[in-house]
């Protein structure tokens, strides 16, 4: 298979990259947010943006930093990205994006980058632009700066449960604590707090001009099965649509049937399938 050269993109090609990302506003949201904030200069962006296609016709991009994210990657582009990356040491902690591209990348990179800690091949990508038809929980609100010490243990529990490792394992959790702090400071962290305990939490982990992407949805174990999640998520979606972005999106593991039912009740519809490879 003949492939076009892959090159690292710079600030001069920012408009072309942004036009491409606009074509996939949900799966490419995390990359779009980073580029909007820091541009394409690698020393500012904490990652590299690789491009496939001619300078006149950019076809696909791939973000390489803490994670590896292909966007609009055709099979030819995926093969070209993999050819380049196979010669480099792995620096990312995950590969995440549209399932076809991620699984093709992993098939080509697994011999040199493996083994993976977990491969999640089917993660429905969901979005909504409509206010939920179900009632919203009036007790779900933005977390205050003074409540960091309440939210942080819940965030650690969610991360450990979802990813399979504790965020405290690296640098004693200082980096993760900074991220949680920034979520609160920027008005992206939601919670329901009962008697000093976080019983529900969620964050708008990614925000672009197209969408607010929800991550970190968690219900305290002792509160599960009480039916609080639907109303809590409805509150998050309502606030995000009113205050932050024209759509709300998220992705979920296919085996998490209770969560998928909650999102369906809140009006989310399928807009694709992602996959994640965790290291």
Buried (B, 14 or more C-beta within 10 A) or exposed (E): EEBBEBBEBBEEBBEBBEEBBEEBBBBBBBBBBBBBEBBBEBEEBEBBBBBBBEEEEBBBBBBBBEBBBBBBBBEBBBBBBBBBBEEEEBEBBBBBBBBBBBBBBBEBBEEEBEEBEEBBBEBBBBBBEEBBEBEBBEBBBBBEEEBBEBBBEBBBBBBBEBBEBEBBEEEEBEEBBEBBBEBBEEBBBBBBBEEEBBBBBBBBBBBBEBBBBBBBBBBBEEBEEEEBBBBBBBBBBBBBBEEBBEBBBBBBBEEBEEBBEBBEBBBBEEBBBBBBBBB
